[in-house]
Amino acid sequence: MTYITTGERIGYERGREEGKQELILRLLQRRVGKLSEETIASVKALNVTQLEELGEALLDFTGVDDLHQWLDALRPA
């Protein structure tokens, strides 16, 4: 039986999160066009649940304004 240390598990989880970020960013760029560095940073700051929600929401986006509205809705009032 193979055991995974806490450090290995954390590294694995972080790698999965980064993979999700990169996939979402690629899909967004294909859907809405080139993203600004600020927008990329905003997407990278999302937690895993928010990334998954964005992955679903981007299917309805027609332009970068939809993405900005979605991100703005996450910010506290």
N, CA and C atoms as an extended XYZ file, in Angstrom:
231
Properties=species:S:1:pos:R:3:atomname:S:1:resname:S:1:resid:I:1 pbc="F F F"
N         0.847       -1.176        0.000 N   MET     1
C         0.000        0.000        0.000 CA  MET     1
C         0.894        1.242        0.000 C   MET     1
N         0.551        2.216       -0.819 N   THR     2
C         1.317        3.449       -0.922 CA  THR     2
C         0.682        4.514       -0.038 C   THR     2
N         1.517        5.196        0.723 N   TYR     3
C         1.041        6.270        1.584 CA  TYR     3
C         1.450        7.614        0.999 C   TYR     3
N         0.567        8.566        1.127 N   ILE     4
C         0.836        9.916        0.643 CA  ILE     4
C         0.996       10.818        1.848 C   ILE     4
N         2.086       11.557        1.870 N   THR     5
C         2.311       12.468        2.983 CA  THR     5
C         1.424       13.693        2.832 C   THR     5
N         1.281       14.432        3.920 N   THR     6
C         0.482       15.662        3.893 CA  THR     6
C         1.029       16.637        2.865 C   THR     6
N         2.331       16.762        2.804 N   GLY     7
C         2.956       17.665        1.836 CA  GLY     7
C         2.664       17.259        0.400 C   GLY     7
N         2.709       15.953        0.135 N   GLU     8
C         2.400       15.464       -1.207 CA  GLU     8
C         0.940       15.746       -1.567 C   GLU     8
N         0.050       15.539       -0.603 N   ARG     9
C        -1.379       15.771       -0.831 CA  ARG     9
C        -1.647       17.245       -1.106 C   ARG     9
N        -1.020       18.118       -0.329 N   ILE    10
C        -1.197       19.566       -0.526 CA  ILE    10
C        -0.669       19.968       -1.903 C   ILE    10
N         0.479       19.441       -2.277 N   GLY    11
C         1.048       19.735       -3.590 CA  GLY    11
C         0.150       19.249       -4.719 C   GLY    11
N        -0.422       18.063       -4.531 N   TYR    12
C        -1.336       17.500       -5.525 CA  TYR    12
C        -2.574       18.371       -5.678 C   TYR    12
N        -3.148       18.773       -4.547 N   GLU    13
C        -4.351       19.626       -4.582 CA  GLU    13
C        -4.047       20.972       -5.222 C   GLU    13
N        -2.905       21.546       -4.900 N   ARG    14
C        -2.514       22.836       -5.489 CA  ARG    14
C        -2.323       22.688       -6.995 C   ARG    14
N        -1.747       21.582       -7.407 N   GLY    15
C        -1.566       21.324       -8.836 CA  GLY    15
C        -2.887       21.194       -9.570 C   GLY    15
N        -3.844       20.549       -8.942 N   ARG    16
C        -5.179       20.421       -9.550 CA  ARG    16
C        -5.833       21.784       -9.685 C   ARG    16
N        -5.700       22.622       -8.637 N   GLU    17
C        -6.286       23.960       -8.677 CA  GLU    17
C        -5.661       24.793       -9.796 C   GLU    17
N        -4.340       24.730       -9.917 N   GLU    18
C        -3.660       25.473      -10.974 CA  GLU    18
C        -4.085       24.971      -12.353 C   GLU    18
N        -4.295       23.666      -12.468 N   GLY    19
C        -4.766       23.097      -13.729 CA  GLY    19
C        -6.145       23.619      -14.088 C   GLY    19
N        -7.020       23.726      -13.094 N   LYS    20
C        -8.356       24.281      -13.329 CA  LYS    20
C        -8.258       25.743      -13.756 C   LYS    20
N        -7.396       26.495      -13.091 N   GLN    21
C        -7.219       27.905      -13.446 CA  GLN    21
C        -6.805       28.033      -14.905 C   GLN    21
N        -5.814       27.256      -15.304 N   GLU    22
C        -5.303       27.344      -16.671 CA  GLU    22
C        -6.364       26.947      -17.687 C   GLU    22
N        -7.141       25.908      -17.385 N   LEU    23
C        -8.198       25.488      -18.298 CA  LEU    23
C        -9.260       26.578      -18.430 C   LEU    23
N        -9.704       27.133      -17.317 N   ILE    24
C       -10.721       28.190      -17.338 CA  ILE    24
C       -10.193       29.395      -18.105 C   ILE    24
N        -8.949       29.765      -17.879 N   LEU    25
C        -8.377       30.906      -18.595 CA  LEU    25
C        -8.319       30.646      -20.111 C   LEU    25
N        -7.948       29.436      -20.505 N   ARG    26
C        -7.918       29.112      -21.939 CA  ARG    26
C        -9.318       29.167      -22.538 C   ARG    26
N       -10.299       28.623      -21.818 N   LEU    27
C       -11.677       28.649      -22.308 CA  LEU    27
C       -12.209       30.078      -22.400 C   LEU    27
N       -11.888       30.888      -21.395 N   LEU    28
C       -12.324       32.285      -21.412 CA  LEU    28
C       -11.734       33.027      -22.601 C   LEU    28
N       -10.445       32.838      -22.848 N   GLN    29
C        -9.804       33.533      -23.961 CA  GLN    29
C       -10.389       33.088      -25.299 C   GLN    29
N       -10.735       31.834      -25.387 N   ARG    30
C       -11.365       31.361      -26.620 CA  ARG    30
C       -12.762       31.951      -26.781 C   ARG    30
N       -13.465       32.112      -25.655 N   ARG    31
C       -14.847       32.594      -25.682 CA  ARG    31
C       -14.937       34.108      -25.869 C   ARG    31
N       -14.116       34.873      -25.127 N   VAL    32
C       -14.279       36.333      -25.108 CA  VAL    32
C       -13.084       37.099      -25.670 C   VAL    32
N       -12.002       36.419      -26.001 N   GLY    33
C       -10.828       37.090      -26.548 CA  GLY    33
C        -9.748       37.304      -25.500 C   GLY    33
N        -8.723       38.036      -25.899 N   LYS    34
C        -7.562       38.278      -25.039 CA  LYS    34
C        -7.982       38.933      -23.722 C   LYS    34
N        -7.410       38.424      -22.633 N   LEU    35
C        -7.719       38.934      -21.297 CA  LEU    35
C        -6.591       39.831      -20.806 C   LEU    35
N        -6.955       40.871      -20.074 N   SER    36
C        -5.950       41.755      -19.483 CA  SER    36
C        -5.266       41.037      -18.320 C   SER    36
N        -4.101       41.528      -17.940 N   GLU    37
C        -3.385       40.958      -16.799 CA  GLU    37
C        -4.224       41.070      -15.521 C   GLU    37
N        -4.950       42.158      -15.392 N   GLU    38
C        -5.809       42.359      -14.219 CA  GLU    38
C        -6.919       41.309      -14.175 C   GLU    38
N        -7.509       41.017      -15.316 N   THR    39
C        -8.571       40.003      -15.369 CA  THR    39
C        -8.006       38.628      -15.081 C   THR    39
N        -6.842       38.332      -15.620 N   ILE    40
C        -6.199       37.045      -15.353 CA  ILE    40
C        -5.919       36.899      -13.861 C   ILE    40
N        -5.423       37.950      -13.234 N   ALA    41
C        -5.146       37.921      -11.796 CA  ALA    41
C        -6.443       37.701      -11.006 C   ALA    41
N        -7.530       38.312      -11.444 N   SER    42
C        -8.812       38.133      -10.756 CA  SER    42
C        -9.280       36.685      -10.836 C   SER    42
N        -9.109       36.069      -11.986 N   VAL    43
C        -9.501       34.664      -12.149 CA  VAL    43
C        -8.609       33.772      -11.290 C   VAL    43
N        -7.317       34.050      -11.265 N   LYS    44
C        -6.393       33.236      -10.473 CA  LYS    44
C        -6.633       33.377       -8.972 C   LYS    44
N        -7.283       34.453       -8.558 N   ALA    45
C        -7.576       34.669       -7.139 CA  ALA    45
C        -8.827       33.913       -6.679 C   ALA    45
N        -9.566       33.332       -7.613 N   LEU    46
C       -10.792       32.621       -7.249 CA  LEU    46
C       -10.469       31.303       -6.555 C   LEU    46
N       -11.353       30.892       -5.655 N   ASN    47
C       -11.177       29.579       -5.028 CA  ASN    47
C       -11.737       28.504       -5.974 C   ASN    47
N       -11.562       27.252       -5.627 N   VAL    48
C       -11.939       26.144       -6.502 CA  VAL    48
C       -13.433       26.169       -6.816 C   VAL    48
N       -14.267       26.418       -5.832 N   THR    49
C       -15.710       26.463       -6.057 CA  THR    49
C       -16.071       27.576       -7.038 C   THR    49
N       -15.472       28.745       -6.860 N   GLN    50
C       -15.734       29.860       -7.767 CA  GLN    50
C       -15.235       29.558       -9.177 C   GLN    50
N       -14.085       28.895       -9.296 N   LEU    51
C       -13.576       28.509      -10.612 CA  LEU    51
C       -14.554       27.574      -11.328 C   LEU    51
N       -15.099       26.635      -10.570 N   GLU    52
C       -16.064       25.701      -11.158 CA  GLU    52
C       -17.324       26.438      -11.597 C   GLU    52
N       -17.786       27.388      -10.784 N   GLU    53
C       -18.954       28.181      -11.158 CA  GLU    53
C       -18.673       29.021      -12.398 C   GLU    53
N       -17.477       29.594      -12.474 N   LEU    54
C       -17.092       30.376      -13.645 CA  LEU    54
C       -17.032       29.494      -14.888 C   LEU    54
N       -16.552       28.275      -14.715 N   GLY    55
C       -16.491       27.336      -15.833 CA  GLY    55
C       -17.852       27.079      -16.440 C   GLY    55
N       -18.875       27.037      -15.617 N   GLU    56
C       -20.239       26.865      -16.119 CA  GLU    56
C       -20.778       28.169      -16.692 C   GLU    56
N       -20.533       29.272      -15.997 N   ALA    57
C       -21.074       30.566      -16.419 CA  ALA    57
C       -20.504       31.007      -17.762 C   ALA    57
N       -19.252       30.695      -18.019 N   LEU    58
C       -18.624       31.192      -19.249 CA  LEU    58
C       -19.296       30.658      -20.504 C   LEU    58
N       -20.044       29.582      -20.371 N   LEU    59
C       -20.756       29.051      -21.531 CA  LEU    59
C       -21.810       30.029      -22.043 C   LEU    59
N       -22.272       30.918      -21.168 N   ASP    60
C       -23.289       31.902      -21.543 CA  ASP    60
C       -22.708       33.259      -21.911 C   ASP    60
N       -21.405       33.442      -21.726 N   PHE    61
C       -20.786       34.734      -22.020 CA  PHE    61
C       -20.769       34.981      -23.524 C   PHE    61
N       -21.035       36.240      -23.896 N   THR    62
C       -20.938       36.617      -25.305 CA  THR    62
C       -19.793       37.594      -25.531 C   THR    62
N       -19.230       38.113      -24.450 N   GLY    63
C       -18.119       39.050      -24.557 CA  GLY    63
C       -17.436       39.233      -23.223 C   GLY    63
N       -16.350       39.983      -23.240 N   VAL    64
C       -15.561       40.202      -22.029 CA  VAL    64
C       -16.368       40.964      -20.967 C   VAL    64
N       -17.338       41.774      -21.390 N   ASP    65
C       -18.165       42.492      -20.419 CA  ASP    65
C       -18.943       41.530      -19.524 C   ASP    65
N       -19.368       40.405      -20.083 N   ASP    66
C       -20.067       39.396      -19.274 CA  ASP    66
C       -19.147       38.841      -18.190 C   ASP    66
N       -17.904       38.604      -18.546 N   LEU    67
C       -16.921       38.124      -17.574 CA  LEU    67
C       -16.703       39.156      -16.479 C   LEU    67
N       -16.535       40.413      -16.861 N   HIS    68
C       -16.321       41.465      -15.865 CA  HIS    68
C       -17.523       41.611      -14.946 C   HIS    68
N       -18.720       41.507      -15.483 N   GLN    69
C       -19.917       41.574      -14.641 CA  GLN    69
C       -19.951       40.410      -13.661 C   GLN    69
N       -19.584       39.242      -14.130 N   TRP    70
C       -19.580       38.055      -13.276 CA  TRP    70
C       -18.575       38.232      -12.139 C   TRP    70
N       -17.382       38.697      -12.469 N   LEU    71
C       -16.360       38.918      -11.445 CA  LEU    71
C       -16.769       40.030      -10.478 C   LEU    71
N       -17.378       41.100      -11.004 N   ASP    72
C       -17.828       42.203      -10.150 CA  ASP    72
C       -18.886       41.748       -9.159 C   ASP    72
N       -19.725       40.808       -9.565 N   ALA    73
C       -20.781       40.302       -8.677 CA  ALA    73
C       -20.206       39.563       -7.475 C   ALA    73
N       -18.979       39.083       -7.573 N   LEU    74
C       -18.339       38.393       -6.449 CA  LEU    74
C       -17.799       39.341       -5.397 C   LEU    74
N       -17.524       40.569       -5.816 N   ARG    75
C       -16.927       41.541       -4.883 CA  ARG    75
C       -17.970       42.002       -3.887 C   ARG    75
N       -17.568       42.124       -2.613 N   PRO    76
C       -18.518       42.611       -1.601 CA  PRO    76
C       -18.932       44.047       -1.897 C   PRO    76
N       -20.166       44.368       -1.559 N   ALA    77
C       -20.702       45.714       -1.843 CA  ALA    77
C       -20.083       46.773       -0.969 C   ALA    77
